[in-house]
Amino acid sequence: MKNKYLLIVAGLIVVVLFLVIIYRLLISRNTAPSPSPAPTEAPTIMPTAVKKQDHFLPQTFPTGGLKERDDYQRVTRPDLFLANHTPFAAPSFSIATYYKISPAGHWAFAVTLKGGDQVRAKNDVAAWMTSFGLTASQIQLLDLSYN
């Protein structure tokens, strides 16, 4: 009998707690959110005077270093050299680059020909490449795919 009484009391406590939780949820949904406080004006910060420097740190990159790097890449890695100049679009073509892992890691080029004259567009692509100083033999070795 005592166990039955404890079971009924425990059940009533659970039901009361459940009803309290439901009531709290309903109350919290029906209340409007409190308005946010009015924004305060940010303080004005005046710039400080900067002392003019009469000397600067020396330039550490060698003069002509970029040209030397480009010349080196143009001769030894024409695919990398040309990849640094893409993506590019002209009226007759557009060119983009992507990296291929096989057969050996190299940069490949996807050329999209525009217009009806595809022969002229291919000549424009070759002229664009030779404008950077690439030779015809270097251009033939490039992995070009025309679409």
C-alpha positions, 0 to 999 in steps of 0.5 A: 500500500505504501508503494502504491501511495509513493507511486501516485505521489511521484506521478503527480509530481511529474505531471505538475512539473510537466504542466509548469514547463508547458506553461513557461513555454507558452508564456515565453512565446507570447511575450513581446521582445523588449525593445533594444536600448537607444543607440548612443553616439560613438565618441569622435576620435581625432587623428593624431599627427604623424611624424614625417619620416625622412628616411625609409628602409632600403629596398631589399628586392633586387632591381630588375628581379621580376624581369629576371624571374620572368625571363627565367620562367619563359626559357625554362618553364613556358607553361608556368610563365604563360599560366601567370598571364591567364585567365585572358580574354580577347574578342576572338578567344579566351584562355584559362589554365589548370594544373595536370598531374599526369603524365608529369605535373604541368600547366595545361590551357583551355582555349575557347575560340569565339566567332566563326573563323577558328583558323584566325582565332588560333592564329590570334592565340599564337600571336598573343603567346608570341607577344610574351616572347615565347617561340614557336617551338615552345608554343608547340610543347604547351598542352593546349585544348581548343573548344 
